[in-house]
Amino acid sequence: MSQIKVNQTKNTITVNGETRVVTVKVPGPQGPAFATSGTSLDDSGKINDSVVYFDSSSGTFKADSTTTKLTLVNGGNF
């Protein structure tokens, strides 16, 4: 078994009565944006079977109750 040297205790965690030393790292960089143009997704009004669409008046992609699978095939505008 290899030797592990600890210079400073950062955080400790106890699991099943055994104490282990844990080093906490900072989060890495964020992944790519939702869209290259910086557009965001507003899914606060999403319901089952919502379809994502772009709303030019707000400049966002939306998923809400106004555009669903049902509204597209049952009385939707084509």
Backbone bond lengths (Angstrom), bond angles and torsions (degrees), N, CA, C in turn:
res aa  C-N    CA-C-N  psi(-1)  N-CA   C-N-CA  omega(-1)  CA-C   N-CA-C  phi
1 M - - - 1.451 - - 1.525 108.09 -
2 S 1.329 116.60 137.28 1.460 120.27 -179.14 1.524 111.23 -80.96
3 Q 1.319 115.12 155.01 1.459 121.80 179.44 1.531 109.80 -84.90
4 I 1.299 117.15 140.23 1.460 122.76 175.93 1.519 107.16 -120.18
5 K 1.325 116.25 125.62 1.457 120.90 179.12 1.522 109.07 -105.01
6 V 1.326 116.45 134.79 1.461 122.37 179.10 1.515 107.33 -114.96
7 N 1.329 115.55 121.93 1.461 120.44 179.94 1.515 112.36 -85.01
8 Q 1.315 116.12 -36.19 1.458 119.75 -177.13 1.525 108.25 -150.98
9 T 1.331 116.28 137.51 1.458 119.64 177.20 1.521 108.48 -79.52
10 K 1.326 115.63 118.20 1.466 120.71 179.49 1.528 109.70 -88.85
11 N 1.319 116.49 -57.38 1.461 123.27 -179.82 1.518 107.58 -146.24
12 T 1.311 116.28 149.98 1.458 118.96 174.85 1.517 108.67 -123.02
13 I 1.306 114.42 152.89 1.451 120.87 178.34 1.519 106.86 -138.69
14 T 1.326 116.40 139.41 1.456 120.42 179.74 1.522 108.40 -113.58
15 V 1.332 114.97 124.26 1.458 120.91 179.28 1.513 107.21 -126.49
16 N 1.294 116.72 122.46 1.462 122.87 179.63 1.524 111.88 52.24
17 G 1.304 116.39 39.75 1.454 120.97 175.95 1.511 115.03 81.87
18 E 1.325 119.46 -4.26 1.460 122.49 177.95 1.516 109.07 -102.87
19 T 1.326 116.08 132.91 1.457 120.65 179.83 1.516 110.05 -93.40
20 R 1.316 115.91 131.09 1.457 122.58 177.82 1.524 107.78 -124.88
21 V 1.309 116.72 148.32 1.461 121.98 177.38 1.520 107.97 -95.97
22 V 1.320 115.68 130.55 1.459 121.33 -177.03 1.517 109.12 -122.30
23 T 1.325 116.84 131.09 1.462 120.96 174.43 1.518 108.36 -97.10
24 V 1.322 117.07 125.73 1.455 122.32 -178.93 1.510 108.57 -98.15
25 K 1.311 116.65 125.58 1.459 121.72 179.49 1.516 109.16 -99.75
26 V 1.327 116.13 159.40 1.468 120.27 177.27 1.523 108.88 -77.40
27 P 1.328 117.97 155.12 1.463 120.22 178.79 1.524 111.24 -62.42
28 G 1.314 115.36 149.45 1.456 120.77 177.68 1.520 111.26 -76.14
29 P 1.317 116.45 -176.29 1.458 120.02 -179.43 1.525 111.36 -67.50
30 Q 1.311 116.22 153.95 1.455 121.59 177.84 1.521 110.26 -69.64
31 G 1.290 116.49 152.23 1.461 121.76 176.60 1.524 110.21 -74.55
32 P 1.320 116.54 -176.11 1.459 120.15 -178.67 1.526 111.33 -65.06
33 A 1.312 115.70 156.64 1.459 121.68 178.81 1.530 109.93 -65.92
34 F 1.319 116.61 162.41 1.464 121.86 178.17 1.526 110.71 -56.76
35 A 1.323 116.42 -42.91 1.469 121.24 178.91 1.521 108.17 -137.81
36 T 1.308 116.84 149.15 1.466 120.11 -179.15 1.519 112.05 -65.27
37 S 1.327 117.83 -21.71 1.466 120.92 179.35 1.521 112.38 -84.92
38 G 1.335 117.28 -4.29 1.460 120.32 -178.41 1.517 112.99 88.15
39 T 1.324 117.85 3.80 1.458 122.23 179.20 1.523 109.74 -65.37
40 S 1.321 116.38 146.97 1.459 120.03 -178.60 1.523 111.06 -112.16
41 L 1.309 115.72 171.57 1.466 123.25 178.14 1.512 108.33 -112.88
42 D 1.344 116.35 124.50 1.464 121.78 175.41 1.524 107.20 -105.12
43 D 1.320 115.87 102.19 1.467 119.59 179.22 1.529 111.28 -113.07
44 S 1.332 116.64 23.97 1.466 120.29 -177.42 1.529 112.10 -67.14
45 G 1.347 118.60 -23.54 1.455 121.29 -179.89 1.510 113.42 -106.08
46 K 1.327 117.23 19.09 1.465 120.49 -175.49 1.523 111.35 -65.22
47 I 1.330 114.38 146.21 1.458 121.74 174.18 1.527 107.29 -133.25
48 N 1.310 116.62 177.05 1.456 120.58 177.55 1.527 109.55 -59.42
49 D 1.332 117.33 133.28 1.463 125.15 178.74 1.526 114.03 71.00
50 S 1.340 119.00 19.73 1.466 120.58 174.12 1.522 109.76 -62.79
51 V 1.332 116.01 146.70 1.459 122.35 176.97 1.523 107.27 -114.83
52 V 1.329 117.00 130.50 1.467 121.05 -179.19 1.528 109.42 -74.38
53 Y 1.343 116.30 134.00 1.460 122.16 177.95 1.517 108.90 -141.13
54 F 1.343 116.79 163.08 1.464 121.27 178.82 1.514 109.14 -97.73
55 D 1.329 116.50 127.80 1.460 122.89 178.25 1.522 107.77 -105.68
56 S 1.334 117.28 105.76 1.466 120.81 -174.41 1.525 112.39 -68.54
57 S 1.343 118.82 -27.22 1.467 119.60 179.87 1.521 112.61 -66.81
58 S 1.343 116.39 -33.32 1.470 119.46 178.45 1.520 111.46 -100.91
59 G 1.339 117.21 -13.70 1.458 120.53 -179.78 1.512 113.70 71.21
60 T 1.349 116.80 26.58 1.458 120.92 -178.92 1.524 110.66 -131.31
61 F 1.321 115.03 157.42 1.450 120.25 168.00 1.523 106.61 -82.07
62 K 1.327 117.06 141.49 1.460 120.35 -177.94 1.519 110.76 -130.01
63 A 1.310 115.09 150.35 1.458 123.65 169.87 1.518 105.28 -132.79
64 D 1.349 116.37 109.50 1.463 119.67 -176.97 1.521 110.62 -149.03
65 S 1.324 116.30 -170.61 1.461 121.01 -175.34 1.519 113.43 -79.29
66 T 1.330 119.23 -9.10 1.462 120.18 -178.82 1.519 112.64 -78.35
67 T 1.321 118.30 -25.57 1.464 121.47 179.72 1.522 108.39 -129.07
68 T 1.331 114.81 105.75 1.455 121.88 -179.63 1.528 109.19 -130.76
69 K 1.312 116.85 172.82 1.473 119.78 175.56 1.519 110.50 -56.66
70 L 1.320 117.72 -38.89 1.455 121.29 -177.77 1.524 111.53 -67.20
71 T 1.328 118.43 -43.49 1.471 120.06 -178.79 1.517 111.53 -68.96
72 L 1.316 118.17 -24.92 1.464 120.48 178.43 1.524 112.02 -74.62
73 V 1.328 117.76 -36.05 1.462 120.44 -174.56 1.527 113.38 -103.45
74 N 1.314 118.50 -14.96 1.461 121.57 -178.02 1.522 108.76 -121.31
75 G 1.315 116.50 83.70 1.464 120.06 178.66 1.509 113.38 90.06
76 G 1.310 117.90 10.75 1.463 120.27 178.38 1.516 111.80 -72.41
77 N 1.318 117.53 159.47 1.460 122.22 177.37 1.503 109.27 -88.28
78 F 1.325 118.11 124.69 1.447 122.50 -179.26 1.492 110.67 -111.49
